Amino acid sequence: MNGQDTAGHGGLGHWLWQRVSSLVLIPLTVWLLWAITRLAGADYASATQFFSHPFNAGLAILMTAVVAFHAQTGIQVICEDYIAQPWQSLLIWLTRIACFGGLVLMAWAILGIAGSSPP
């Protein structure tokens, strides 16, 4: 097996995971649009009440996780296709760190809102 075959198989995996995450994002986006319309113009107490339901907090965290994964995978493919080494590996790792860090911060914020009591 030469290098070309190995690269082709990795690309297939990225392609497949991009499609799977896209499909998962469809219902999550519908939920997000519903949540935005429900919370438009709402105060902090209403947002706290909305996210205090485990279903809504869970979907918000799941949406964040899937978006982070989808973005990281897409940016990795772009880096692999258009960026030369050694920058390629560095940018891929920085993207992974940024996406994971963003996910952790968003989950912490969502759980913080969900666990706080209204003023």
N, CA and C atoms as an extended XYZ file, in Angstrom:
357
Properties=species:S:1:pos:R:3:atomname:S:1:resname:S:1:resid:I:1 pbc="F F F"
N         0.847       -1.177        0.000 N   MET     1
C         0.000        0.000        0.000 CA  MET     1
C         0.892        1.239        0.000 C   MET     1
N         0.677        2.141       -0.923 N   ASN     2
C         1.514        3.338       -0.963 CA  ASN     2
C         0.860        4.492       -0.203 C   ASN     2
N         1.562        5.596       -0.092 N   GLY     3
C         1.077        6.762        0.645 CA  GLY     3
C        -0.229        7.322        0.112 C   GLY     3
N        -0.406        7.240       -1.196 N   GLN     4
C        -1.634        7.750       -1.804 CA  GLN     4
C        -2.855        6.983       -1.313 C   GLN     4
N        -2.753        5.640       -1.240 N   ASP     5
C        -3.883        4.838       -0.789 CA  ASP     5
C        -4.244        5.157        0.655 C   ASP     5
N        -3.239        5.301        1.508 N   THR     6
C        -3.479        5.608        2.908 CA  THR     6
C        -4.168        6.956        3.042 C   THR     6
N        -3.699        7.948        2.286 N   ALA     7
C        -4.315        9.273        2.351 CA  ALA     7
C        -5.757        9.212        1.870 C   ALA     7
N        -6.016        8.409        0.857 N   GLY     8
C        -7.378        8.299        0.342 CA  GLY     8
C        -8.332        7.714        1.362 C   GLY     8
N        -7.866        6.743        2.126 N   HIS     9
C        -8.730        6.142        3.136 CA  HIS     9
C        -9.012        7.109        4.272 C   HIS     9
N        -8.037        7.926        4.660 N   GLY    10
C        -8.271        8.937        5.690 CA  GLY    10
C        -9.255        9.983        5.222 C   GLY    10
N        -9.165       10.331        3.961 N   GLY    11
C       -10.099       11.298        3.396 CA  GLY    11
C       -11.518       10.778        3.381 C   GLY    11
N       -11.675        9.481        3.150 N   LEU    12
C       -13.000        8.877        3.168 CA  LEU    12
C       -13.607        8.973        4.560 C   LEU    12
N       -12.797        8.735        5.572 N   GLY    13
C       -13.277        8.851        6.951 CA  GLY    13
C       -13.734       10.260        7.280 C   GLY    13
N       -12.927       11.244        6.881 N   HIS    14
C       -13.321       12.638        7.107 CA  HIS    14
C       -14.604       12.960        6.361 C   HIS    14
N       -14.691       12.503        5.123 N   TRP    15
C       -15.885       12.760        4.320 CA  TRP    15
C       -17.110       12.161        4.995 C   TRP    15
N       -16.998       10.923        5.463 N   LEU    16
C       -18.120       10.249        6.105 CA  LEU    16
C       -18.530       10.959        7.390 C   LEU    16
N       -17.555       11.309        8.243 N   TRP    17
C       -17.884       11.981        9.505 CA  TRP    17
C       -18.484       13.362        9.272 C   TRP    17
N       -18.058       14.052        8.225 N   GLN    18
C       -18.669       15.342        7.894 CA  GLN    18
C       -20.137       15.154        7.544 C   GLN    18
N       -20.469       14.090        6.809 N   ARG    19
C       -21.866       13.833        6.428 CA  ARG    19
C       -22.689       13.423        7.631 C   ARG    19
N       -22.122       12.588        8.497 N   VAL    20
C       -22.841       12.157        9.701 CA  VAL    20
C       -23.115       13.355       10.611 C   VAL    20
N       -22.104       14.182       10.835 N   SER    21
C       -22.313       15.346       11.704 CA  SER    21
C       -23.285       16.337       11.066 C   SER    21
N       -23.287       16.441        9.741 N   SER    22
C       -24.257       17.307        9.065 CA  SER    22
C       -25.681       16.816        9.299 C   SER    22
N       -25.873       15.510        9.221 N   LEU    23
C       -27.207       14.948        9.457 CA  LEU    23
C       -27.663       15.162       10.898 C   LEU    23
N       -26.745       15.028       11.836 N   VAL    24
C       -27.079       15.252       13.244 CA  VAL    24
C       -27.413       16.725       13.474 C   VAL    24
N       -26.755       17.614       12.739 N   LEU    25
C       -26.994       19.046       12.920 CA  LEU    25
C       -28.364       19.501       12.410 C   LEU    25
N       -28.997       18.748       11.521 N   ILE    26
C       -30.300       19.174       10.986 CA  ILE    26
C       -31.346       19.305       12.098 C   ILE    26
N       -31.643       18.253       12.869 N   PRO    27
C       -32.643       18.439       13.929 CA  PRO    27
C       -32.168       19.387       15.030 C   PRO    27
N       -30.859       19.399       15.297 N   LEU    28
C       -30.347       20.317       16.317 CA  LEU    28
C       -30.528       21.772       15.886 C   LEU    28
N       -30.380       22.045       14.600 N   THR    29
C       -30.587       23.405       14.095 CA  THR    29
C       -32.059       23.799       14.188 C   THR    29
N       -32.945       22.850       13.908 N   VAL    30
C       -34.382       23.125       14.070 CA  VAL    30
C       -34.669       23.474       15.526 C   VAL    30
N       -34.113       22.703       16.463 N   TRP    31
C       -34.287       23.019       17.885 CA  TRP    31
C       -33.706       24.390       18.212 C   TRP    31
N       -32.517       24.697       17.690 N   LEU    32
C       -31.881       25.986       17.972 CA  LEU    32
C       -32.737       27.145       17.477 C   LEU    32
N       -33.288       27.021       16.284 N   LEU    33
C       -34.151       28.085       15.761 CA  LEU    33
C       -35.392       28.252       16.629 C   LEU    33
N       -35.968       27.141       17.080 N   TRP    34
C       -37.110       27.210       17.987 CA  TRP    34
C       -36.708       27.902       19.292 C   TRP    34
N       -35.539       27.535       19.837 N   ALA    35
C       -35.069       28.129       21.096 CA  ALA    35
C       -34.815       29.622       20.939 C   ALA    35
N       -34.249       30.019       19.813 N   ILE    36
C       -33.983       31.443       19.579 CA  ILE    36
C       -35.283       32.228       19.535 C   ILE    36
N       -36.283       31.701       18.836 N   THR    37
C       -37.566       32.416       18.765 CA  THR    37
C       -38.240       32.459       20.133 C   THR    37
N       -38.083       31.413       20.898 N   ARG    38
C       -38.687       31.380       22.234 CA  ARG    38
C       -38.000       32.362       23.187 C   ARG    38
N       -36.694       32.532       23.046 N   LEU    39
C       -35.935       33.385       23.960 CA  LEU    39
C       -35.711       34.803       23.439 C   LEU    39
N       -36.169       35.087       22.227 N   ALA    40
C       -35.979       36.438       21.672 CA  ALA    40
C       -36.655       37.462       22.578 C   ALA    40
N       -35.891       38.409       23.046 N   GLY    41
C       -36.409       39.464       23.908 CA  GLY    41
C       -36.632       39.032       25.346 C   GLY    41
N       -36.244       37.818       25.688 N   ALA    42
C       -36.449       37.317       27.050 CA  ALA    42
C       -35.385       37.889       27.983 C   ALA    42
N       -35.703       37.906       29.262 N   ASP    43
C       -34.736       38.364       30.258 CA  ASP    43
C       -33.910       37.175       30.768 C   ASP    43
N       -32.981       37.459       31.648 N   TYR    44
C       -32.075       36.429       32.168 CA  TYR    44
C       -32.847       35.339       32.904 C   TYR    44
N       -33.864       35.726       33.652 N   ALA    45
C       -34.649       34.740       34.403 CA  ALA    45
C       -35.326       33.752       33.458 C   ALA    45
N       -35.822       34.238       32.334 N   SER    46
C       -36.461       33.345       31.359 CA  SER    46
C       -35.448       32.396       30.739 C   SER    46
N       -34.260       32.915       30.431 N   ALA    47
C       -33.202       32.061       29.865 CA  ALA    47
C       -32.766       31.015       30.884 C   ALA    47
N       -32.657       31.420       32.139 N   THR    48
C       -32.301       30.480       33.200 CA  THR    48
C       -33.347       29.383       33.318 C   THR    48
N       -34.609       29.773       33.284 N   GLN    49
C       -35.685       28.795       33.368 CA  GLN    49
C       -35.648       27.852       32.159 C   GLN    49
N       -35.407       28.395       30.962 N   PHE    50
C       -35.357       27.588       29.751 CA  PHE    50
C       -34.237       26.549       29.836 C   PHE    50
N       -33.046       26.983       30.235 N   PHE    51
C       -31.901       26.074       30.290 CA  PHE    51
C       -31.863       25.237       31.561 C   PHE    51
N       -32.747       25.509       32.507 N   SER    52
C       -32.796       24.663       33.703 CA  SER    52
C       -33.426       23.309       33.396 C   SER    52
N       -34.137       23.215       32.288 N   HIS    53
C       -34.654       21.921       31.853 CA  HIS    53
C       -33.499       21.120       31.260 C   HIS    53
N       -33.243       19.933       31.788 N   PRO    54
C       -32.109       19.129       31.296 CA  PRO    54
C       -32.158       18.869       29.784 C   PRO    54
N       -33.360       18.748       29.231 N   PHE    55
C       -33.496       18.514       27.792 CA  PHE    55
C       -32.899       19.669       27.001 C   PHE    55
N       -33.250       20.906       27.364 N   ASN    56
C       -32.750       22.073       26.638 CA  ASN    56
C       -31.254       22.282       26.863 C   ASN    56
N       -30.806       22.124       28.095 N   ALA    57
C       -29.371       22.264       28.372 CA  ALA    57
C       -28.584       21.175       27.641 C   ALA    57
N       -29.103       19.960       27.642 N   GLY    58
C       -28.436       18.861       26.954 CA  GLY    58
C       -28.352       19.080       25.452 C   GLY    58
N       -29.459       19.559       24.860 N   LEU    59
C       -29.428       19.831       23.418 CA  LEU    59
C       -28.484       20.974       23.072 C   LEU    59
N       -28.408       21.977       23.930 N   ALA    60
C       -27.487       23.090       23.683 CA  ALA    60
C       -26.037       22.611       23.724 C   ALA    60
N       -25.719       21.768       24.692 N   ILE    61
C       -24.357       21.224       24.792 CA  ILE    61
C       -24.080       20.281       23.626 C   ILE    61
N       -25.054       19.448       23.271 N   LEU    62
C       -24.882       18.548       22.128 CA  LEU    62
C       -24.679       19.341       20.839 C   LEU    62
N       -25.443       20.408       20.661 N   MET    63
C       -25.284       21.256       19.469 CA  MET    63
C       -23.867       21.827       19.424 C   MET    63
N       -23.398       22.310       20.554 N   THR    64
C       -22.040       22.859       20.622 CA  THR    64
C       -20.995       21.795       20.295 C   THR    64
N       -21.174       20.601       20.824 N   ALA    65
C       -20.210       19.522       20.585 CA  ALA    65
C       -20.181       19.118       19.117 C   ALA    65
N       -21.355       18.989       18.509 N   VAL    66
C       -21.400       18.563       17.104 CA  VAL    66
C       -20.854       19.666       16.193 C   VAL    66
N       -21.166       20.924       16.488 N   VAL    67
C       -20.619       22.027       15.686 CA  VAL    67
C       -19.098       22.072       15.817 C   VAL    67
N       -18.583       21.902       17.027 N   ALA    68
C       -17.131       21.908       17.230 CA  ALA    68
C       -16.469       20.765       16.462 C   ALA    68
N       -17.058       19.567       16.527 N   PHE    69
C       -16.515       18.420       15.809 CA  PHE    69
C       -16.566       18.653       14.295 C   PHE    69
N       -17.706       19.130       13.812 N   HIS    70
C       -17.887       19.375       12.377 CA  HIS    70
C       -16.885       20.425       11.878 C   HIS    70
N       -16.728       21.498       12.640 N   ALA    71
C       -15.785       22.557       12.256 CA  ALA    71
C       -14.349       22.043       12.264 C   ALA    71
N       -13.985       21.325       13.314 N   GLN    72
C       -12.619       20.808       13.412 CA  GLN    72
C       -12.314       19.864       12.265 C   GLN    72
N       -13.246       18.988       11.939 N   THR    73
C       -13.032       18.050       10.843 CA  THR    73
C       -12.896       18.780        9.509 C   THR    73
N       -13.749       19.766        9.272 N   GLY    74
C       -13.679       20.533        8.029 CA  GLY    74
C       -12.389       21.319        7.897 C   GLY    74
N       -11.970       21.959        8.984 N   ILE    75
C       -10.730       22.734        8.943 CA  ILE    75
C        -9.526       21.805        8.781 C   ILE    75
N        -9.585       20.628        9.385 N   GLN    76
C        -8.496       19.663        9.219 CA  GLN    76
C        -8.346       19.259        7.757 C   GLN    76
N        -9.454       19.015        7.084 N   VAL    77
C        -9.399       18.643        5.662 CA  VAL    77
C        -8.794       19.783        4.845 C   VAL    77
N        -9.189       21.002        5.135 N   ILE    78
C        -8.632       22.159        4.420 CA  ILE    78
C        -7.127       22.246        4.658 C   ILE    78
N        -6.698       22.074        5.915 N   CYS    79
C        -5.263       22.120        6.224 CA  CYS    79
C        -4.502       21.012        5.496 C   CYS    79
N        -5.070       19.809        5.488 N   GLU    80
C        -4.392       18.696        4.824 CA  GLU    80
C        -4.292       18.908        3.319 C   GLU    80
N        -5.287       19.564        2.734 N   ASP    81
C        -5.291       19.768        1.290 CA  ASP    81
C        -4.450       20.960        0.838 C   ASP    81
N        -4.362       22.003        1.653 N   TYR    82
C        -3.788       23.254        1.161 CA  TYR    82
C        -2.602       23.804        1.945 C   TYR    82
N        -2.293       23.236        3.106 N   ILE    83
C        -1.201       23.759        3.927 CA  ILE    83
C        -0.056       22.747        3.919 C   ILE    83
N         1.163       23.239        3.725 N   ALA    84
C         2.337       22.367        3.719 CA  ALA    84
C         2.849       22.152        5.143 C   ALA    84
N         3.575       21.053        5.319 N   GLN    85
C         4.236       20.799        6.596 CA  GLN    85
C         5.344       21.820        6.774 C   GLN    85
N         5.734       22.221        7.926 N   PRO    86
C         5.292       21.772        9.244 CA  PRO    86
C         4.046       22.510        9.738 C   PRO    86
N         3.594       23.512        9.005 N   TRP    87
C         2.451       24.307        9.451 CA  TRP    87
C         1.170       23.491        9.513 C   TRP    87
N         1.049       22.519        8.647 N   GLN    88
C        -0.164       21.701        8.584 CA  GLN    88
C        -0.472       21.070        9.940 C   GLN    88
N         0.475       20.359       10.504 N   SER    89
C         0.262       19.685       11.795 CA  SER    89
C        -0.011       20.686       12.910 C   SER    89
N         0.723       21.779       12.904 N   LEU    90
C         0.527       22.805       13.926 CA  LEU    90
C        -0.886       23.378       13.856 C   LEU    90
N        -1.344       23.727       12.667 N   LEU    91
C        -2.676       24.305       12.521 CA  LEU    91
C        -3.774       23.296       12.868 C   LEU    91
N        -3.562       22.046       12.525 N   ILE    92
C        -4.551       21.022       12.878 CA  ILE    92
C        -4.655       20.897       14.399 C   ILE    92
N        -3.518       20.861       15.083 N   TRP    93
C        -3.560       20.756       16.544 CA  TRP    93
C        -4.126       22.004       17.192 C   TRP    93
N        -3.786       23.183       16.667 N   LEU    94
C        -4.363       24.419       17.216 CA  LEU    94
C        -5.875       24.447       17.030 C   LEU    94
N        -6.336       23.946       15.898 N   THR    95
C        -7.774       23.881       15.647 CA  THR    95
C        -8.450       22.926       16.625 C   THR    95
N        -7.839       21.775       16.852 N   ARG    96
C        -8.395       20.820       17.820 CA  ARG    96
C        -8.484       21.430       19.203 C   ARG    96
N        -7.422       22.104       19.618 N   ILE    97
C        -7.399       22.731       20.941 CA  ILE    97
C        -8.462       23.819       21.035 C   ILE    97
N        -8.580       24.650       19.997 N   ALA    98
C        -9.566       25.731       20.001 CA  ALA    98
C       -10.990       25.178       20.037 C   ALA    98
N       -11.267       24.162       19.250 N   CYS    99
C       -12.618       23.578       19.229 CA  CYS    99
C       -12.948       22.920       20.565 C   CYS    99
N       -11.995       22.191       21.130 N   PHE   100
C       -12.241       21.563       22.426 CA  PHE   100
C       -12.403       22.619       23.518 C   PHE   100
N       -11.552       23.639       23.477 N   GLY   101
C       -11.662       24.721       24.462 CA  GLY   101
C       -12.989       25.457       24.352 C   GLY   101
N       -13.428       25.717       23.129 N   GLY   102
C       -14.721       26.359       22.929 CA  GLY   102
C       -15.855       25.498       23.447 C   GLY   102
N       -15.765       24.199       23.223 N   LEU   103
C       -16.787       23.275       23.723 CA  LEU   103
C       -16.832       23.300       25.249 C   LEU   103
N       -15.685       23.239       25.885 N   VAL   104
C       -15.639       23.253       27.346 CA  VAL   104
C       -16.211       24.559       27.890 C   VAL   104
N       -15.833       25.679       27.304 N   LEU   105
C       -16.348       26.974       27.760 CA  LEU   105
C       -17.859       27.088       27.572 C   LEU   105
N       -18.356       26.631       26.422 N   MET   106
C       -19.797       26.695       26.180 CA  MET   106
C       -20.556       25.785       27.139 C   MET   106
N       -20.068       24.584       27.368 N   ALA   107
C       -20.733       23.669       28.301 CA  ALA   107
C       -20.747       24.266       29.704 C   ALA   107
N       -19.628       24.851       30.102 N   TRP   108
C       -19.546       25.492       31.417 CA  TRP   108
C       -20.544       26.648       31.517 C   TRP   108
N       -20.653       27.460       30.451 N   ALA   109
C       -21.591       28.587       30.461 CA  ALA   109
C       -23.037       28.097       30.509 C   ALA   109
N       -23.357       27.100       29.701 N   ILE   110
C       -24.730       26.573       29.659 CA  ILE   110
C       -25.102       25.965       31.018 C   ILE   110
N       -24.205       25.171       31.571 N   LEU   111
C       -24.473       24.573       32.879 CA  LEU   111
C       -24.534       25.638       33.968 C   LEU   111
N       -23.734       26.700       33.824 N   GLY   112
C       -23.786       27.810       34.784 CA  GLY   112
C       -25.127       28.536       34.731 C   GLY   112
N       -25.622       28.764       33.542 N   ILE   113
C       -26.937       29.399       33.395 CA  ILE   113
C       -28.025       28.468       33.930 C   ILE   113
N       -27.916       27.195       33.607 N   ALA   114
C       -28.923       26.231       34.033 CA  ALA   114
C       -28.957       26.084       35.552 C   ALA   114
N       -27.802       26.183       36.186 N   GLY   115
C       -27.740       25.990       37.629 CA  GLY   115
C       -27.928       27.240       38.450 C   GLY   115
N       -27.943       28.397       37.807 N   SER   116
C       -28.087       29.632       38.582 CA  SER   116
C       -29.544       29.892       38.886 C   SER   116
N       -29.765       30.564       39.977 N   SER   117
C       -31.143       30.912       40.333 CA  SER   117
C       -31.474       32.291       39.750 C   SER   117
N       -32.699       32.480       39.340 N   PRO   118
C       -33.084       33.778       38.787 CA  PRO   118
C       -32.886       34.893       39.810 C   PRO   118
N       -32.504       36.093       39.338 N   PRO   119
C       -32.276       37.208       40.275 CA  PRO   119
C       -33.554       37.656       40.935 C   PRO   119
